[in-house]
Amino acid sequence: MAEQDLLPDAEDRESDVVERGGSFTATLIRGLNEHGIRLVMVADLFWLVTITVGTMLVRFGLDWPTAPVPLYLLSFTVAVLVFQASLYFGGLYEREPRLGAPPVLPRAARQTLGAGGLVALLTLAVTGLARELGVDTERALPFPIPNLLVLIGLGAVAVAGNRRLVHLLRTRREGPPRAVLVGRPETIAAARGHIERAERGARVVAEVSHPEQVAPAVAAHDATDVLLLSGEWLDELYPDPVVDLERAEVTVLLRVTARETMYGLERVREIGGLPFVMLRVQTLPRSRARFKRLFDLCLLLPTAVLWLPLLGLVALYQLAVAGRPLLYRQVRVGQAGVPFALVKFRTMHPDAEADGGGARLAEEDDPRIIPACRWIRSMRLDELPQLWNVLRGEMSLVGPRPERPELTAGFEVQIPGYSRRHEVPPGLTGLAQIHGRYHTDAEYKLGYDLQYLVNWSPVLDLVIIARTVWVVLARRL
């Protein structure tokens, strides 16, 4: 039996929980989760609304000053939605590991503080716009500043309290955390004592000393966590069975030793007094992936007045020097390995691959390139039509560059973990494009691509876009 067949997927594990519980509540929770709705979202919304309206009632009773009640309710609705969006995109609705989960209150406070600042800026912007349109108003969204401060503080406390309640309900429904310890016998003996004494309710259900025993032990004991006490077997465990463990929602954590500290680790978690880092194959959580898509659209649509004229000028030039067909469509590998038709301006002769050589990477001074189009390629202007792929959601502005299926198949055999770069839509540019060169080896580029996925942020995307412009202008390709 294949190793991955020994591991139940997340749906099977949840079905087992429902069958064991046999309760209406468990069935309801499962149904909501399948539609992307978590009960904690509803609980957060309830408390945000309660705090917002309750603060007004405590301060002013039913006689709200300065503005009509409907306008107050509109501003409260906007504020609550901003807070809820901040919690979502901040990752507070992602499933937390059973062991080593970081404290919630500091994270919640950061998100509510950011949301409060955004509400204040939005109020100033809408008020300024209203005055420009001739509307005489002191504040277009009448949300009192003291009330906003209360919402920031109490909102963070309520969010943290909801997470604590969810943790208790989850433990009641699924049982205590069940850990598999992986390491040498002497290391396991020392770690077991720490974990069982310090982690309330946690149980060590299996101990293994060989990497091939990990997956069978997890399946046999329905384990929730795998604790690697040494990094010596990472090469044998990555990418499989770590990928299969994550798909089954089994958390894999690596104990931090003196050697691992040289990697510059930042997000260290504490389990039984021992330092661990969580190994994540899915480097970009769903909430952040959706935020990345929203960020793409917010950046792309307002700047259409800049790139649409440029697209038209390049199209006219290409028609003059290369003729028809103007566009070139090629199958590339996209998110989750799904192929899509990438669009670009044609810069090679129509029969560029008629020699039967098949798919191959472009070379420096490639004879297949039309001479008058070389500068178009060097400036990467031939990639402009891929903005259409971005609008369709097949690509992103920044991400790993998409490769052809024939090349990807070879890379996945030769380079362990190569398929991880397909976790997000491919990009027009990426970290590998600004730090590497056009002909940098695919394995080296993979390091840049995965580093990007782990550290993604809107600021990083802006930095990469700005540096791409510099790389193109400096012809450092």
N, C-alpha and C positions, 0 to 999 in steps of 0.2 A: 504493500500500500504506500502511495506517495505521502511524503511528510505533510503536505498541506491538507490531505484528506483526513488526517488525524485531528484537525482543528475545526470545531464548529464555527460557522460565521456568526456575525453579531445577531442576525435575525433568529438563528437556531437557538442561541443562548437566551435571547429574550423570550422566545416561545417556551423554552424549558421553564423559565421563571414564572411565566403566566400559568403554565399547566400546574406547576407545583403550588402556586399561590391560589389559583382557582378563583380569584376575586374579581369583582366587577371593576374595582379601581385599577388593578394591574392591566386588565384588558383595555380600559379607557386610556391609560397612560401609553400603552403600546400603540394604540390607534392614533393618538395625537402625535407621538414621536415620528410615526411613519409619514405624517404630513408636515413635518418640520416644525411642529408646535410643541413647546415644552410647557408644562404647568407652571414652572418657575417664571416664565415670561408673563403669564397671567397674574401671578402673585406680585411680581415687580410692578406691573401696570396698576394693580389695585392700590398698592402702597404709595406710588408716585401721585396718583390722583387724590388719594386720601390726604396725604401731606399737603398737597397744593391747595385743595379746597379747604381743608381743616385749618390751615394757617390763616386763611382769610376770615373764616368764621370766628376763630379765636381773637383775632385782632380787631375786626370790624363788625362782627355779628352779621346781620342780614343787610345792613346799610353800607354797601361798598362805595367808597368815595371816588371822585374824579372821572369816572367813566361808566358807561352802561354795563350792566351785568353780561349781556351777550358778547361785548368786546372783551371783557375779562375772561369769559369762558373760551373764546377763540385763542387768546394769548396763552391760557393754561393748556389748551390742547396742543398748540405748537410746542410749548416747552416740554410737555410730557413726551411727545413724539421724539423730540431731539434727545432727551435723556434715554429713552428706550433704544433709539438707534445707536447712541454712544455705548450702551451696555452690550448691544449685539455685536457691533463691529469691534468692540474691545475684547471680544472672545469670552465674555462672561456667560454665554449660553452654550459653550462647548462642553462636552462631557469630560469631567475631571477624573483623573486616575484615583484608584481606591487608596493607594499609599503615596505619601509624599506630596499631596496636593498643597500648593502654596496658600498662605493666608489670603482670604477673600477681601477683608476690609480695606487694606491698602490699595488693592486693584480697583475696588468699587469706588473708593474716594477719588482716585485719579480720573476715573471715567465721569463721575458726577461733577467734579470740578471742571473738567474740560467741557462737559455739556452746559454747565452754568455759564461759562465764558462765551460759548457759542450763542446761547440765548441772549446774553447781553449785547453781543456784537450784532446779532440779527435784529434786535430791537432798535439799535442805533441806525442800522442801515435802512430798515423799513420806515422809521421816523423821518430820516433824511429824505428818502424818496417821496414820502407823502408831502413834505413841505415843498419839495421841488415841483410837485404837481399842484400846488396851491392849497393844500389841505392844512388848515391851522390846527395843529395838534401838539400837545406837549410830549406825548409818547404814544406811538401808533399801536404798540403792544403793551398795554398797561399791566406789567408784572412788577409789583413793588420789589425793590432791591432786598429789603430784609427778608421777604418771603422767599426770594431766590436763594439767599444764603441758607435759610432753614431747609429748603429742598435739597441743596447740595449736601448738607451735613446729615440730616435725617434720612435722606434717600440712600446714602452710602450705608448707613447702619441697617436700614430695612433690607437692602440687597444682600448684605452679608448675613443677616438673620434668615432670609429665605434660603440661602445656600446651606446654612447649617441645618435647617429643617429638611431640605432635600437630601442631605447626607444621612440624616437619621432615618428617613423613610426608605432610602435606597438600601441602607444596611439591614433594615427590618425586612425588606422585600427580597433582597438577594443574599442575605447572610453577610458575615464579616469577610474582610479581605482574606484571600487564600493565596499564599506566596509559594513559589518554587525557587529555592536557592540553588544557584549554579556556581560551582567553584571547586577548589581542592578541599578535601575532607577537613583539614585543620582550619581553613578559612571559614567553612560553613559552620563548624562548631562554635567559633567565636561570634559569628554574625547572628546565629540563631538565638543565643542568649540575649543579645542586645534587642533584637526585634520583638521577641515574645514578651520581654519585660516592659518595653517602652511603648509599643503599639497596642493600645487597648482593643481587645477582641480579635486582632489579626492572628492568623494561624499559618504556620509553616507546614504545608501539606506534602511537600516532596523535596528531596535533596538529590541533585544529579552532579556527576563529575565528568560527564562527557557531553559535548554539544549535540550529538545526535539523539540524546535522551530527552532533550528539552520539550519538543513538541509532544511526544507520547505522554510525558508527565503532566503537561498542561491539560491534555484531553482527558486523561484518566482521573484527575482530581478536580476538574472544572476550576482551574486556577484563574485568579484575576490579575496576578502580577508575577513577573519573572524578574528576579534580582540577580544580575550578573555581578559577582564579587571580584571579578578580574577581567581586564580587557584582552586577555591572551587568546580568547576564542572568537573575537569579533569577526575576523576574516572568514571563519567557518559559518558563523551565524548570519552574516550579511551578504546579500540581501535576503536570503531565505535561511531560516524560517522567520526572521524578524518581520518580514512583510506579512506573512500569514498570521502571525500573532497580533499584529496591529489591526488587521482586517477583522479578527475575532474580538476586538476591543480588549485585548490583554495588554496591559502596560508592561513595557520592558525598560528596566532601569539599570544603569551601570554605576557601580561604586567608584567614587573618585579616589584615586590613590595619588601618590607623589608624581607619578608619571603623567597622569591625566591633567594635573594642574598646569603643565607646560602648554596645554592646548588653548589656554586663555578662556576657560569655561566661566560663564557668568551665572546661569540659572541653575544653581545647585539646590537640590531638595534634601530634606532631612528625614531619614527613616530610622527609628530606633537609635538616634544619636549618631548615625553614620551618614556621610555625605554621598548623595547619588545625583546623577543627571539622567533625565528621561530620554531614551532613544526614540526618535520620531522618524518614521519613514514618510508619513504624510506630513510634510514640512509646513504646509500652508493650510490652516484650518478653514472650514467652509465659510465661516463668517468673514474672515480676512480675504478669501478668494472673491467673495461677492463685493466686498469693499473695493478691491482692486478693479473689478469690472465697472463699478460705479465711478471710480476715480478716472478710468479711461474715458468714459463718456463725458464726464465733466470737463476733461481737458481737451477732448477732441472736438466736441460740438461748438463751443464758443470760439475756437481758433479756425473754424472752417473758412472764414474770410481771408485767412493767410495761406492755407495750403490748397484750397480749391483753385485760385489763379495760377499757383505754381504748377499744379497738376495739369492744368490746361496748356500752359506754355511748353512743358516737357512733352506733352502728347503731340503738339504741333511739330516740334522739332523731330520727334521720333518718326512721325509720318513722312517728313521730308527726307530723312537720311536712311531710314530702314524700311519704309513702306508698310504694306499690310502683310500679315496681320499685325496690328498695333500691340495687342496684349498677348502675353504668353501665360498659359495656365498649366500648372504642374501639380501633380499629387504630392502632398507633403504629409507628414505625421503630426497630428495635433494633440490636443489635450486627451489624456487617457488612451493614447495610441490610436485614436480615431482619425482616419485620413480625411483630408479636405483639399479643395482646389485652390492653391495659392495663385494670386494674380500679380503679374509684374509687367513692366514694359519689356518688349522683346529686344534684346541687345545682341543676340547671336543669330547666325544664319539659320533659315528655317530647317535646313537639313543637318543641324549641328551634330546629331547623334546617329546619322544615317550610316556611319562606318561600322555599326554593329558592336561598338565597344560597350554599350549599355550606360547605366548611370555612373557618373564619376564627378568628383569635385572639380570646380573650376580652378584653373592654374594661372599663375602669373604669366602675362603675355600669351594668354590662351588664344590659339589661332581661330577658334570658333567664334570669337567676338568680332562684331562689325567694327572696323577701325574708328568710324565717326561716333560710335557709342561708348568708346572706352572711358571718356570723361564722365559720361552719364553713370557708368558703373562705379567709377572711382569716387564719385560724389554720392553714390547710393540713391540717386534719383530714380533709378529703375524700380526701386522698392515702393514708391509712392502709391501705386494702385492697391497695395496691401492695406491701406487705410479702409478700404471696403471690407476686407476680411476682419479688421478690427471692429467696424460697426456691426458686422454680422455676429460677432462674438466668437469667431473661429481663431482670432489672434488677439494679442494685447499689444499695447504700445511698447512695453518692455517685458522681456522674458527670454527664455532660451530660443535660439533661432531654429526654425523647423527644418528637418532634413527629409530627404526622399526615403520612401519605405525600403528600397533596396539597400541603401546605405545604413539606415537605422537597424535593419535586421542583422547586419554584420557587426555593428557597434555593440548591440546588446549581447552578442555572443562573446565578443572580445573584452568588453569593459564591464565589470560587475557594477550593478546599480545604475546603468545608463538609462533604464526606463523611468527612473525617478524624475528626470527632467520633464516628463510628460504630465506632471501633476497639475500644471497650469497651462493656459493657452500659450503657444509660442509667441515670440515678440518680434517687432520690427528691429529692435536693437536689444542689447543685453549687456550684462557685466563682462561676459567673455569678449564681446566686440570692442569694448573700450579699453580693456586691459591686455587682451591677447592681440593676435594679428590674424589676417585673413586665412593664413595657412597654418595656424596653431593646431597641434594635434588634438583630435576629438577628446581624448582622455583628459588632457589638460583643460580644455574648455569646459568639460563636465564639472570640474572642481569649482569653476567660477559660477556655473549655472546653479549648482546646489547651494553654494554660499549665498547666492541671490535669494533662493527660495526660503532659506532659513532666516534671513535678515530683512525680508521685504518690508517696506514702508512706503507711503506716498513720497516722502522726502527722498528716499533712495531712488525712486523712479525719476523724480525731477533732476536729481544729480546725474543719473545715467543719460537722460535725454540731453542735458546741457553738455555733458562731456562728449556725447556722440557728435553733436554739432562741431565741437572743437576738433575731434578726431578726423571728421570728414574735411573740414576746412584746411587742416594741417596735412592732409593726405597721409596720415599715419595709420595705414590699413594693413 
